[in-house]
Amino acid sequence: MDFKIAGTRKGITAIQLDIKPAGIPLHIICEALEPARVGRSQIIDFMEQTICSPRDAQRENMPQSGTMTIHQDSIGRLIGPQGSNVKGIQ
């Protein structure tokens, strides 16, 4: 069995469970959650001791995201012939 849990101090954000048997009893999963919470807390403590806040110097290298609104009349121009503009953006 491979059981991975990720999250923050407030809760779990992701779970990955790979098992070979057909199923796993719920009580076993529940038993695994407490040690995972303790481990996650220890990792977050260590991370906070090492880096107290985001590093501003590296923000310029981070991926940027944005939002824009395109009028329905202009969607065809954005996509381009046979999707050529979209393929170029990707």
CNS distance restraints for C-alpha pairs under 8 A (distance, minus, plus):
assign (resid   1 and name CA) (resid  17 and name CA) 7.32 0.50 0.50
assign (resid   1 and name CA) (resid  18 and name CA) 5.72 0.50 0.50
assign (resid   1 and name CA) (resid  19 and name CA) 4.57 0.50 0.50
assign (resid   1 and name CA) (resid  20 and name CA) 6.73 0.50 0.50
assign (resid   2 and name CA) (resid  16 and name CA) 7.73 0.50 0.50
assign (resid   2 and name CA) (resid  17 and name CA) 5.68 0.50 0.50
assign (resid   2 and name CA) (resid  18 and name CA) 4.99 0.50 0.50
assign (resid   2 and name CA) (resid  19 and name CA) 6.45 0.50 0.50
assign (resid   3 and name CA) (resid  15 and name CA) 7.43 0.50 0.50
assign (resid   3 and name CA) (resid  16 and name CA) 5.78 0.50 0.50
assign (resid   3 and name CA) (resid  17 and name CA) 4.54 0.50 0.50
assign (resid   3 and name CA) (resid  18 and name CA) 6.47 0.50 0.50
assign (resid   4 and name CA) (resid  15 and name CA) 5.70 0.50 0.50
assign (resid   4 and name CA) (resid  16 and name CA) 5.05 0.50 0.50
assign (resid   4 and name CA) (resid  17 and name CA) 6.42 0.50 0.50
assign (resid   5 and name CA) (resid  12 and name CA) 6.96 0.50 0.50
assign (resid   5 and name CA) (resid  13 and name CA) 7.82 0.50 0.50
assign (resid   5 and name CA) (resid  14 and name CA) 5.84 0.50 0.50
assign (resid   5 and name CA) (resid  15 and name CA) 4.60 0.50 0.50
assign (resid   5 and name CA) (resid  16 and name CA) 6.52 0.50 0.50
assign (resid   5 and name CA) (resid  36 and name CA) 6.71 0.50 0.50
assign (resid   6 and name CA) (resid  12 and name CA) 5.89 0.50 0.50
assign (resid   6 and name CA) (resid  13 and name CA) 5.75 0.50 0.50
assign (resid   6 and name CA) (resid  14 and name CA) 5.13 0.50 0.50
assign (resid   6 and name CA) (resid  15 and name CA) 6.45 0.50 0.50
assign (resid   6 and name CA) (resid  40 and name CA) 7.34 0.50 0.50
assign (resid   7 and name CA) (resid  11 and name CA) 5.71 0.50 0.50
assign (resid   7 and name CA) (resid  12 and name CA) 4.22 0.50 0.50
assign (resid   7 and name CA) (resid  13 and name CA) 4.53 0.50 0.50
assign (resid   7 and name CA) (resid  14 and name CA) 6.49 0.50 0.50
assign (resid   7 and name CA) (resid  40 and name CA) 7.28 0.50 0.50
assign (resid   8 and name CA) (resid  12 and name CA) 6.43 0.50 0.50
assign (resid   8 and name CA) (resid  13 and name CA) 7.23 0.50 0.50
assign (resid   8 and name CA) (resid  40 and name CA) 7.53 0.50 0.50
assign (resid   8 and name CA) (resid  41 and name CA) 7.94 0.50 0.50
assign (resid   8 and name CA) (resid  44 and name CA) 7.75 0.50 0.50
assign (resid   9 and name CA) (resid  40 and name CA) 7.82 0.50 0.50
assign (resid   9 and name CA) (resid  41 and name CA) 6.54 0.50 0.50
assign (resid   9 and name CA) (resid  44 and name CA) 7.80 0.50 0.50
assign (resid  19 and name CA) (resid  23 and name CA) 7.58 0.50 0.50
assign (resid  19 and name CA) (resid  24 and name CA) 7.92 0.50 0.50
assign (resid  24 and name CA) (resid  28 and name CA) 7.12 0.50 0.50
assign (resid  24 and name CA) (resid  29 and name CA) 7.63 0.50 0.50
assign (resid  25 and name CA) (resid  29 and name CA) 7.00 0.50 0.50
assign (resid  26 and name CA) (resid  30 and name CA) 6.24 0.50 0.50
assign (resid  27 and name CA) (resid  31 and name CA) 6.10 0.50 0.50
assign (resid  28 and name CA) (resid  32 and name CA) 6.34 0.50 0.50
assign (resid  29 and name CA) (resid  33 and name CA) 6.49 0.50 0.50
assign (resid  30 and name CA) (resid  34 and name CA) 7.40 0.50 0.50
assign (resid  31 and name CA) (resid  35 and name CA) 7.71 0.50 0.50
assign (resid  32 and name CA) (resid  36 and name CA) 6.34 0.50 0.50
assign (resid  33 and name CA) (resid  37 and name CA) 6.14 0.50 0.50
assign (resid  34 and name CA) (resid  38 and name CA) 6.36 0.50 0.50
assign (resid  35 and name CA) (resid  39 and name CA) 6.10 0.50 0.50
assign (resid  36 and name CA) (resid  40 and name CA) 5.95 0.50 0.50
assign (resid  37 and name CA) (resid  41 and name CA) 6.11 0.50 0.50
assign (resid  38 and name CA) (resid  42 and name CA) 6.29 0.50 0.50
assign (resid  39 and name CA) (resid  43 and name CA) 6.24 0.50 0.50
assign (resid  40 and name CA) (resid  44 and name CA) 6.17 0.50 0.50
assign (resid  41 and name CA) (resid  45 and name CA) 6.10 0.50 0.50
assign (resid  42 and name CA) (resid  46 and name CA) 6.29 0.50 0.50
assign (resid  43 and name CA) (resid  47 and name CA) 6.18 0.50 0.50
assign (resid  44 and name CA) (resid  48 and name CA) 6.10 0.50 0.50
assign (resid  45 and name CA) (resid  49 and name CA) 6.28 0.50 0.50
assign (resid  46 and name CA) (resid  50 and name CA) 6.27 0.50 0.50
assign (resid  47 and name CA) (resid  51 and name CA) 5.96 0.50 0.50
assign (resid  47 and name CA) (resid  52 and name CA) 7.81 0.50 0.50
assign (resid  48 and name CA) (resid  52 and name CA) 5.01 0.50 0.50
assign (resid  48 and name CA) (resid  53 and name CA) 7.85 0.50 0.50
assign (resid  55 and name CA) (resid  59 and name CA) 6.94 0.50 0.50
assign (resid  56 and name CA) (resid  60 and name CA) 7.99 0.50 0.50
assign (resid  58 and name CA) (resid  62 and name CA) 6.94 0.50 0.50
assign (resid  70 and name CA) (resid  74 and name CA) 6.49 0.50 0.50
assign (resid  70 and name CA) (resid  75 and name CA) 6.67 0.50 0.50
assign (resid  71 and name CA) (resid  75 and name CA) 6.79 0.50 0.50
assign (resid  74 and name CA) (resid  78 and name CA) 6.42 0.50 0.50
assign (resid  75 and name CA) (resid  79 and name CA) 6.23 0.50 0.50
assign (resid  76 and name CA) (resid  80 and name CA) 6.01 0.50 0.50
assign (resid  78 and name CA) (resid  85 and name CA) 6.47 0.50 0.50
assign (resid  78 and name CA) (resid  86 and name CA) 7.29 0.50 0.50
assign (resid  79 and name CA) (resid  83 and name CA) 4.97 0.50 0.50
assign (resid  79 and name CA) (resid  84 and name CA) 6.75 0.50 0.50
assign (resid  79 and name CA) (resid  85 and name CA) 5.33 0.50 0.50
assign (resid  79 and name CA) (resid  86 and name CA) 5.34 0.50 0.50
assign (resid  80 and name CA) (resid  84 and name CA) 5.32 0.50 0.50
assign (resid  80 and name CA) (resid  85 and name CA) 4.98 0.50 0.50
assign (resid  80 and name CA) (resid  86 and name CA) 7.13 0.50 0.50
assign (resid  81 and name CA) (resid  85 and name CA) 7.57 0.50 0.50
assign (resid  83 and name CA) (resid  87 and name CA) 6.18 0.50 0.50
assign (resid  84 and name CA) (resid  88 and name CA) 6.15 0.50 0.50
assign (resid  85 and name CA) (resid  89 and name CA) 6.27 0.50 0.50
assign (resid  86 and name CA) (resid  90 and name CA) 6.23 0.50 0.50
